[in-house]
Amino acid sequence: MKKICLAFFMMAATCTTAQNKDYLISMDGLGALKLGMSQARVEKLLNRKIPLTHHLDTINNFYQDTAKLTYKNIPVQLEFNRSYTAPNQFYMRLIGIRASSPLCKTASGTGIGSDKLKILTEYNDYHIKIQPGYVSYYATEEGKGKSTISILDDAASLGDGSDAYTTVFYLLNKKVVSFELKAKLKEEW
């Protein structure tokens, strides 16, 4: 009986570890979703087509598109942009992941519900930008208690032309309510 219980607990621990890796937030992705992946690789990983309505619209010069879908049973928003391989030849590449599931956590446990101090402690070796409101590329959503903490790797803070990664935490009353992973990737040609 003891051997059966021990085997059960070992199997449960292995499953829990594997499940946690599915939701692990890092500078370059969420679990198996890695920034820089092609749309085709993401579709293969998710085992489904990702409809991007504007990615082929060259008349209006749309070069980015987003899709809201499910990854490992949690809702996510994925952002893609064109990655040129030659003049007028491109594929769509993953440059952003946004989610608000409490299952998503960094290796040290920062996630939804974490406070500002935990973020600042975990990322004290990175460049940190704290701003009022929810700050995105396009606008700032203002409101009482809303703030944004952006964690920038060296390339993102220096703008040296190499691949750059940023982790953005959106806080309400100093607690994380969602996060976004962003990449600025250099062109391949």
N, C-alpha and C positions, 0 to 999 in steps of 0.2 A: 504494500500500500504506500509506503514511504517513497519507493522508487517511482510509482505512478504520479504522486503529488509533485515530486521534484521535477519529473519530466514535464508535467503540465505547467509549472511555474517557469521553467526555462523556455518553453515554447511561447508562453504568454509574454515574457520579457522580450524575446526576439521579435514577436509581432509588434509590440509596442514601440520598440526601437525603429523598426522598419517604417511604421506608421508615422512616427515623429519626423523621420527624414523626408517624408513626402511633403511636410509643411514647414521645413526648415528655411528660415529667411537668411540669406547671405547677400553680400554686396552684388553678386552676379546672378541671383535668381531665387526662385522659390521651389525647393525640392528639385525635381528633375527638369523643371522649366528654367532654362538658362537664357539670360539676355544674350542676344546675338544669334540665336537659333533661327534658321529659316522657317518660313511659314510651313513649308512641306514637312520639316522635322517636327514642328509643334503639332501639326495635324496627325502625323504618325504616332507621336507620343499619346495624344488624346484620343486616337482612333476615331477621328471625325473631321469633316471638312470645316474650315473656318471661313465664313462668308465675309469678305471685305468689299464693301460696295464702291469705294472710291479709288482703290489702288491702281487701277488701269486708266483712270481719267487723266490723260495727258493734256487735254484742252484747258481744263481749269487748274492744272498743275498741282493736283492733290498728290502728295508724296507720303502722307501718313494716314493711317486708319486704325480704328479700334474695334474690338469685338468683346462682347460680354458673354461668358460661357462658364462652364463648370470644370474645375480641375480637382480630381480626387474628392468629389462631393462637396466642394466649397465654391461659391461664386467668385469669379475673378474677372478683371478687365485687362485685356492684353492690348498693347499698343505696338503697331508695326510701322516701319517706314521702308522706303525704297533703298536698296543697296545696289549701287551700280557696279557691274562687272566690266562694262565697256560703254561707250556712248550709246544711249538709247536701249541698253540692255540692263535689266535689273530683276531682282527678286525681292520679296518682302521679308524683312528681318525683324525679330522681336526686340523692341527697345524699351518696353515698359510693362510692368506687372503691378496691378493694384488689387488689394483685397482687404477685408475687414473681419475675417474669421478668427475667433479666439484660439483655433487650433494652430495658427501660424505663429511661430516663435523663432527667435535667434538661438544660436547654440547656448547662450547663457540665460535664456528664458525671457528675453524682452519680447513683448507682444501686446495684443489688445488688453487694455487695463493697466499696463505698466505706467509708472509715473516718469516725469521728466528727469528726475535724479538718476533713475536706473539707466536711462538712455545715455545721459552725460557721463556716467561712470563707465558704462560698457564701451563707449566710443571715445574715450579721452585721448587716444592717440591719433584721432582723425580730425579733419577740419570740420567744424560744426557751425551751422548757421541757424539761428533762432529768429523767427519772424512772427509778427502778429497776423492772425487770420490764416486761412488755408491757402497757401501760395502754390500756384501751378505755373506752367509756362505762359498761360494765356491770361490769367486773371487772379485776383485775390478775393476770396470769399471772406468778408469781414463778419464779425459777430462776437458777442460777449463770451469770453473764455476760450475762443478758438486760437490756436497757434500751430506753427509748423516748425519741426526740427529737421534740418537736412544734414545728413552725414555724407561728406564728400571724400573720395579717395584722393591721393596726391594728383593724379591726372586731371580730375574734375576741378580741383581747387587751383591748379596751375594753368590749365588750358593749354597744355603742351602739344596737343595734336594726337596723342595716343588715346586708346580706348579709355573712357572715363565712366565711373560708376558712382551713383548717388542713391542712398537710401533715405526716403522721406517718411517721417512719422507725422501724422495729423493728430493733434491733441485737442480735447475739449476738457476744460477745467484741469489742465495739467496731467491728463490721462490719455493714453493712446486709444484712438477709436478706429484708425485705419492706417495703412502704410502703402507706400509705392516704391518700387525699385525702378530706377531709370538708368539708361546707358546712352552715352554719346559715342558712337562707334565710327572709326575712320573708314573711309571708302576703301574698297579692295583694289581698285585700279588706279 
